[in-house]
Amino acid sequence: MSTAVDTLDTEVLSRYLEEHIEGFKGPVTAEKFAGGQSNPTFKIKAASGTYVLRRQPPGKLLKSAHAVDREYRVLAALKDSDVPVAKVFHLCEDRDVIGSMFYIMEFCDGHIYWGAALPEIDSNEQRTAMYDEMNRVLAALHSVDVDAVGLSDYGKPGNYFERQFGRWSSQYKASELQPIPEMDKLIDWLQENLPADDGKVALTHGDYRLDNVMFSQDNSKIIAVLDWELSTLGHPYSDLAYQCMQLRLPTSGEKNTMSGLLGINPTDLGIPTEEEYVAAYCKRMGIEKIDNWSFYLAFSFFRLAAICQGVAKRAADGNASNKAANRVGAMVLPLAQMALDIINQ
């Protein structure tokens, strides 16, 4: 059964886009991409070419949630930067056109991979090159001159980790279904060990990981960084630690499921170790090393655990969008334990 989220009035959409995008020609067909995007995403085929439409879900939304206008703004700002992004054509803020705000961007034809071990790739050399390319793009992102690209007001000033800790710890408490002592212990440790504000501010992606980058057909380079919904002005180490956290997660055989390298020796596959990956990033950023690395890693696990708890709460309340929501809730305890292990090491 299709819902309002899954379908678009293609006749209305076609007329609107012909009026607002130079060279656009209908008629159009729309096909929703599978996967758990919180902003429904469609492949739009038109006489003038193939495009992608990302929309807010219809209905009442939290004030800052599903901010496709922010996504559009950051993509437009990065168009001439060293960060590969899809070209954007138009932002429609008139919710009457299709029922919610949306934007149109180019369709990038490349490869997206979910498993951190890159099982689809034949050679260790290719895996080495792909991880180096992810590292290069992350450093390029954190090197963007936010004033020059017009994003100096894209986030709040002040201590990023202090702000983020306040946000996620209060959200976790609001969605708690039963006490998890390990999460309480982790929250206490993070609060006591919040680093002082070191003044580092960069454009951060917020969800930088393997399945949010698209590689070219020959896998030689990243052609687009995807899903900018959580982007902001933040601390660059939050992105780096988040990606490294994911490499520490268990492997998963399930399609479209984030899969890590737990129990795998990355060197056997040509994948850099965490130390090597961080060292390559430091070299690109012109810094010697990163102090307090265990805090940044533990914080990433905490943030992911808090997000999982929110999904579990929505499932318990009967309004989660994903059938796997209850399973996501079961991840909170192991994530907290992994963070505590990092701290204890």
TIMARVEX-8944 format. One record per residue (C-alpha): residue in three letters; y, z, x. Coordinates in pm, 1 decimal. Layout:
<recs>
REC   type         py         pz         px
REC    ALA          Y          Z          X
...
</recs>
This chain:
<recs>
REC   type         py         pz         px
REC    MET        0.0        0.0        0.0
REC    SER      334.9      -99.6      150.4
REC    THR      634.0      130.7      120.7
REC    ALA     1010.5       86.4      147.9
REC    VAL      976.1      168.1      518.0
REC    ASP      731.2     -120.9      571.2
REC    THR      905.7     -397.2      377.2
REC    LEU     1238.2     -578.6      394.3
REC    ASP     1416.6     -804.3      144.5
REC    THR     1400.4    -1111.8      367.4
REC    GLU     1624.8    -1327.3      146.9
REC    VAL     1909.4    -1074.6      155.8
REC    LEU     1850.6    -1016.0      528.5
REC    SER     1852.2    -1388.4      607.5
REC    ARG     2184.1    -1446.0      428.2
REC    TYR     2341.1    -1144.8      598.4
REC    LEU     2229.3    -1243.8      950.1
REC    GLU     2344.2    -1604.0      905.7
REC    GLU     2690.6    -1466.0      825.8
REC    HIS     2702.3    -1214.7     1112.4
REC    ILE     2513.1    -1364.6     1409.0
REC    GLU     2635.7    -1686.3     1563.5
REC    GLY     2366.1    -1954.6     1560.8
REC    PHE     2128.4    -1756.7     1339.0
REC    LYS     1935.5    -1971.9     1091.2
REC    GLY     1696.2    -1861.4      818.0
REC    PRO     1467.5    -1840.2      636.0
REC    VAL     1308.8    -1531.9      791.9
REC    THR      975.6    -1352.8      785.7
REC    ALA      941.2     -985.9      883.6
REC    GLU      634.1     -814.2     1025.1
REC    LYS      632.8     -440.6     1102.2
REC    PHE      510.5     -344.9     1448.1
REC    ALA      217.2     -102.6     1445.8
REC    GLY      260.2      228.8     1624.5
REC    GLY      439.3      552.9     1562.9
REC    GLN      803.0      459.7     1615.5
REC    SER     1024.8      704.2     1430.1
REC    ASN     1262.8      412.0     1372.6
REC    PRO     1062.2      139.8     1192.1
REC    THR     1064.6     -177.3     1402.3
REC    PHE     1003.6     -533.1     1282.3
REC    LYS      939.1     -872.1     1440.3
REC    ILE     1174.8    -1117.9     1271.0
REC    LYS     1084.9    -1486.1     1282.6
REC    ALA     1362.9    -1726.9     1185.5
REC    ALA     1432.3    -2097.6     1219.8
REC    SER     1664.8    -2009.7     1510.0
REC    GLY     1407.3    -1803.2     1700.9
REC    THR     1229.6    -1468.4     1716.2
REC    TYR     1416.5    -1137.1     1703.3
REC    VAL     1348.0     -763.1     1667.4
REC    LEU     1500.8     -542.1     1396.2
REC    ARG     1511.3     -164.3     1435.3
REC    ARG     1619.3       39.0     1134.7
REC    GLN     1661.9      398.0     1029.9
REC    PRO     1394.4      510.2      783.6
REC    PRO     1530.7      491.1      427.8
REC    GLY     1625.4      814.0      250.2
REC    LYS     1797.5     1138.0      347.8
REC    LEU     1799.7     1206.1      723.5
REC    LEU     1901.2     1490.5      952.8
REC    LYS     2254.8     1439.6     1084.2
REC    SER     2167.5     1331.2     1439.4
REC    ALA     1818.5     1191.6     1377.0
REC    HIS     1721.8      823.7     1396.3
REC    ALA     2058.2      727.9     1548.3
REC    VAL     2004.9      352.9     1578.5
REC    ASP     2380.9      312.2     1628.0
REC    ARG     2350.6      514.8     1951.7
REC    GLU     2057.9      297.4     2061.4
REC    TYR     2262.5      -15.2     1994.5
REC    ARG     2559.1      125.8     2184.1
REC    VAL     2360.3      209.4     2498.9
REC    LEU     2178.7     -127.3     2499.2
REC    ALA     2508.8     -312.1     2463.6
REC    ALA     2662.3     -103.6     2744.0
REC    LEU     2374.9     -178.5     2984.3
REC    LYS     2366.4     -555.3     2933.1
REC    ASP     2512.7     -639.3     3277.4
REC    SER     2360.9     -343.9     3466.5
REC    ASP     2054.1     -321.5     3693.8
REC    VAL     1865.7     -158.4     3404.7
REC    PRO     1657.4     -421.4     3220.9
REC    VAL     1721.6     -404.9     2844.8
REC    ALA     1683.7     -636.0     2547.1
REC    LYS     1998.6     -825.2     2450.6
REC    VAL     2149.5     -692.9     2126.3
REC    PHE     2315.2     -921.0     1870.0
REC    HIS     2444.2     -712.2     1580.5
REC    LEU     2464.2     -358.8     1439.3
REC    CYS     2474.6     -329.3     1059.6
REC    GLU     2616.5        4.7      946.5
REC    ASP     2625.1     -100.9      580.1
REC    ARG     2325.0       79.6      430.6
REC    ASP     2337.4     -136.7      117.4
REC    VAL     2207.4     -448.2      294.1
REC    ILE     1843.7     -332.3      348.6
REC    GLY     1865.0       35.2      250.4
REC    SER     1950.3      183.0      590.9
REC    MET     2144.5      114.6      909.7
REC    PHE     1979.8     -137.4     1148.5
REC    TYR     2037.8     -356.3     1451.1
REC    ILE     1905.7     -689.9     1574.8
REC    MET     1803.2     -760.3     1934.0
REC    GLU     1616.9    -1028.2     2123.4
REC    PHE     1237.2    -1039.7     2119.5
REC    CYS     1104.7     -974.7     2471.4
REC    ASP      760.9    -1120.9     2534.3
REC    GLY      578.5     -903.6     2785.7
REC    HIS      311.8     -637.0     2837.1
REC    ILE      316.6     -270.3     2731.7
REC    TYR       56.2      -36.1     2881.5
REC    TRP      -44.6      308.6     2751.8
REC    GLY     -294.6      442.0     3004.8
REC    ALA     -138.2      587.2     3320.4
REC    ALA     -442.1      468.0     3520.5
REC    LEU     -357.3      106.2     3422.6
REC    PRO     -723.2       13.6     3358.2
REC    GLU     -619.9     -339.6     3251.9
REC    ILE     -487.8     -414.1     3602.4
REC    ASP     -736.0     -560.6     3851.7
REC    SER     -592.6     -458.4     4187.9
REC    ASN     -465.9     -141.9     4354.1
REC    GLU     -180.6     -343.9     4508.2
REC    GLN      -62.2     -447.1     4162.5
REC    ARG      -70.6      -84.9     4037.0
REC    THR      125.9       28.6     4343.4
REC    ALA      388.7     -238.8     4274.5
REC    MET      412.8     -150.0     3903.3
REC    TYR      468.5      220.6     3971.6
REC    ASP      727.2      130.8     4234.8
REC    GLU      902.5      -88.3     3979.0
REC    MET      911.9      202.1     3728.8
REC    ASN     1058.9      418.5     4004.0
REC    ARG     1320.0      152.1     4090.9
REC    VAL     1430.5      115.2     3727.0
REC    LEU     1456.6      493.7     3680.4
REC    ALA     1678.1      522.3     3988.4
REC    ALA     1886.7      227.3     3863.1
REC    LEU     1932.9      403.5     3528.7
REC    HIS     2049.3      724.6     3695.4
REC    SER     2286.9      523.1     3917.4
REC    VAL     2474.2      362.3     3625.4
REC    ASP     2848.7      433.2     3641.3
REC    VAL     2886.6      575.1     3289.2
REC    ASP     3267.2      547.1     3299.7
REC    ALA     3253.3      180.1     3397.3
REC    VAL     3011.3       88.0     3114.7
REC    GLY     3204.0      288.7     2853.3
REC    LEU     2957.4      574.8     2805.7
REC    SER     3159.0      866.6     2944.3
REC    ASP     3151.0     1035.1     2600.2
REC    TYR     2781.2      963.1     2531.5
REC    GLY     2675.4     1328.5     2578.6
REC    LYS     2813.8     1679.8     2584.6
REC    PRO     2956.9     1839.2     2900.3
REC    GLY     2820.2     2156.8     3057.5
REC    ASN     2482.1     2280.5     3180.9
REC    TYR     2229.2     2031.4     3043.6
REC    PHE     1919.0     2249.2     3082.6
REC    GLU     2090.5     2550.7     2928.2
REC    ARG     2188.8     2337.4     2629.1
REC    GLN     1844.9     2178.0     2598.1
REC    PHE     1668.7     2512.6     2631.6
REC    GLY     1882.0     2656.8     2350.6
REC    ARG     1810.9     2357.5     2127.9
REC    TRP     1433.3     2336.6     2178.5
REC    SER     1362.5     2711.2     2180.8
REC    SER     1543.5     2752.4     1847.8
REC    GLN     1367.5     2445.0     1703.6
REC    TYR     1033.8     2581.9     1822.6
REC    LYS     1097.3     2919.0     1655.8
REC    ALA     1202.7     2743.5     1333.4
REC    SER      876.2     2546.3     1323.2
REC    GLU      637.0     2819.7     1443.7
REC    LEU      328.7     2843.4     1218.9
REC    GLN      167.2     3134.9     1400.9
REC    PRO      255.3     3322.5     1721.8
REC    ILE      140.2     3157.1     2046.6
REC    PRO      178.2     3421.6     2321.4
REC    GLU      169.9     3156.6     2595.6
REC    MET      471.3     2979.8     2444.8
REC    ASP      658.5     3310.8     2417.2
REC    LYS      580.7     3383.7     2782.9
REC    LEU      693.9     3034.7     2886.6
REC    ILE     1019.0     3066.1     2688.9
REC    ASP     1092.0     3403.1     2855.7
REC    TRP     1029.1     3258.8     3204.5
REC    LEU     1247.3     2951.5     3143.8
REC    GLN     1530.6     3167.8     3012.9
REC    GLU     1516.0     3388.9     3322.9
REC    ASN     1497.0     3091.0     3561.8
REC    LEU     1753.2     2848.0     3416.5
REC    PRO     1914.5     2675.0     3717.4
REC    ALA     2288.7     2696.4     3767.1
REC    ASP     2481.7     2383.4     3671.1
REC    ASP     2474.8     2161.3     3982.7
REC    GLY     2719.7     1909.4     3834.2
REC    LYS     2465.7     1623.9     3830.4
REC    VAL     2522.2     1406.8     3521.7
REC    ALA     2360.9     1070.9     3459.4
REC    LEU     2264.1      843.6     3173.9
REC    THR     1916.3      972.1     3085.4
REC    HIS     1656.6      797.4     2871.1
REC    GLY     1490.8     1112.5     2733.4
REC    ASP     1147.8      950.2     2690.5
REC    TYR     1097.0      751.5     3011.1
REC    ARG      726.6      674.3     3041.9
REC    LEU      483.4      389.8     3096.4
REC    ASP      455.9      279.8     2732.3
REC    ASN      834.5      269.9     2692.4
REC    VAL      877.1       -4.9     2951.4
REC    MET      776.8     -369.0     2908.0
REC    PHE      646.7     -564.7     3206.2
REC    SER      683.1     -939.7     3251.0
REC    GLN      384.8    -1164.9     3180.0
REC    ASP      281.6    -1154.0     3547.8
REC    ASN      353.2     -774.7     3567.6
REC    SER      586.4     -830.5     3862.7
REC    LYS      888.6     -664.2     3703.8
REC    ILE     1007.9     -460.9     3406.5
REC    ILE     1190.5     -687.0     3161.1
REC    ALA     1298.7     -419.3     2911.3
REC    VAL     1319.9      -40.9     2881.7
REC    LEU     1243.8       45.0     2517.5
REC    ASP     1309.8      326.6     2266.5
REC    TRP     1648.3      470.9     2362.5
REC    GLU     1659.4      710.7     2067.9
REC    LEU     1672.4     1026.3     2286.1
REC    SER     1913.6      887.8     2547.0
REC    THR     2220.4     1092.0     2638.4
REC    LEU     2428.5     1205.5     2932.0
REC    GLY     2200.6     1460.5     3092.3
REC    HIS     2041.4     1577.8     3413.1
REC    PRO     1859.6     1298.3     3599.1
REC    TYR     1572.1     1525.9     3705.3
REC    SER     1477.6     1573.3     3340.5
REC    ASP     1364.9     1207.2     3319.8
REC    LEU     1182.8     1222.5     3653.1
REC    ALA     1000.5     1546.5     3569.4
REC    TYR      910.9     1415.9     3222.4
REC    GLN      742.5     1109.2     3370.0
REC    CYS      558.8     1320.5     3628.4
REC    MET      450.8     1563.4     3353.8
REC    GLN      284.8     1276.8     3170.8
REC    LEU       81.4     1185.0     3476.3
REC    ARG      -57.8     1542.4     3466.3
REC    LEU     -177.1     1505.6     3104.9
REC    PRO     -542.4     1435.0     3012.6
REC    THR     -669.4     1078.7     2996.3
REC    SER     -717.1      933.3     2650.1
REC    GLY     -936.1      645.6     2540.6
REC    GLU     -745.1      602.6     2215.0
REC    LYS     -527.5      297.3     2167.1
REC    ASN     -152.6      361.8     2143.2
REC    THR     -195.8      716.4     2272.8
REC    MET      -13.7      849.9     2578.7
REC    SER     -272.2      895.9     2853.0
REC    GLY     -233.9     1078.3     3186.4
REC    LEU     -423.6     1108.4     3513.6
REC    LEU     -572.1     1458.4     3483.4
REC    GLY     -892.2     1470.6     3690.8
REC    ILE     -825.1     1129.7     3851.7
REC    ASN     -734.3     1083.1     4218.1
REC    PRO     -435.5      845.5     4189.2
REC    THR     -474.5      724.6     4549.1
REC    ASP     -812.9      571.0     4459.0
REC    LEU     -627.1      344.0     4213.3
REC    GLY     -326.6      259.7     4429.0
REC    ILE     -106.8      490.3     4218.4
REC    PRO      135.1      715.2     4407.6
REC    THR       81.4     1090.9     4404.5
REC    GLU      349.8     1300.7     4237.5
REC    GLU      488.7     1393.1     4581.1
REC    GLU      506.3     1023.9     4681.3
REC    TYR      667.2      921.0     4351.8
REC    VAL      933.3     1193.9     4377.9
REC    ALA      994.6     1108.4     4746.4
REC    ALA     1046.4      738.2     4659.8
REC    TYR     1295.3      836.6     4388.2
REC    CYS     1482.9     1068.1     4628.8
REC    LYS     1505.7      788.7     4886.9
REC    ARG     1647.5      548.5     4629.5
REC    MET     1900.4      810.1     4511.1
REC    GLY     2000.5      903.1     4867.2
REC    ILE     1890.9     1267.6     4842.5
REC    GLU     1659.4     1462.9     5072.6
REC    LYS     1449.9     1656.7     4822.6
REC    ILE     1455.4     1826.3     4483.2
REC    ASP     1471.9     2205.2     4479.2
REC    ASN     1336.0     2401.8     4182.8
REC    TRP     1086.9     2124.4     4095.2
REC    SER      851.5     2367.8     3917.7
REC    PHE     1128.8     2457.4     3670.4
REC    TYR     1194.7     2092.1     3580.6
REC    LEU      822.2     2025.7     3533.1
REC    ALA      760.8     2342.5     3329.7
REC    PHE     1063.8     2260.1     3115.5
REC    SER      920.0     1914.8     3038.0
REC    PHE      593.4     2069.2     2918.0
REC    PHE      789.0     2318.9     2707.2
REC    ARG     1001.0     2045.9     2546.9
REC    LEU      694.7     1837.0     2460.5
REC    ALA      520.1     2146.3     2318.9
REC    ALA      824.9     2221.4     2101.3
REC    ILE      827.8     1861.2     1973.6
REC    CYS      453.1     1885.3     1893.2
REC    GLN      512.1     2209.7     1704.5
REC    GLY      780.0     2038.1     1495.5
REC    VAL      534.3     1760.9     1404.6
REC    ALA      272.9     2023.1     1307.3
REC    LYS      525.8     2205.0     1088.7
REC    ARG      619.2     1883.5      908.7
REC    ALA      247.7     1818.1      852.9
REC    ALA      203.1     2168.2      711.6
REC    ASP      500.1     2108.0      482.0
REC    GLY      342.2     1780.4      369.9
REC    ASN      604.1     1538.0      498.2
REC    ALA      476.4     1424.4      839.0
REC    SER      475.0     1048.7      892.2
REC    ASN      160.3     1040.4     1103.1
REC    LYS     -198.7     1118.3     1000.2
REC    ALA     -261.4     1263.4     1347.1
REC    ALA       10.9     1529.3     1299.5
REC    ASN     -234.7     1819.8     1277.2
REC    ARG     -400.3     1707.8     1599.7
REC    VAL      -59.2     1699.3     1766.9
REC    GLY       -8.5     2063.7     1668.0
REC    ALA     -325.1     2157.4     1856.2
REC    MET     -156.7     2039.3     2179.5
REC    VAL      104.2     2318.2     2180.1
REC    LEU     -117.5     2587.0     2338.6
REC    PRO     -266.6     2366.2     2616.8
REC    LEU       80.0     2232.2     2704.3
REC    ALA      215.3     2587.7     2734.8
REC    GLN      -84.5     2681.6     2951.4
REC    MET      -24.2     2384.9     3181.7
REC    ALA      340.1     2489.6     3223.2
REC    LEU      236.2     2846.7     3305.5
REC    ASP      -14.1     2713.5     3563.1
REC    ILE      267.8     2521.1     3735.2
REC    ILE      482.6     2835.0     3741.1
REC    ASN      198.5     3047.4     3880.9
REC    GLN      120.3     2794.5     4154.4
</recs>
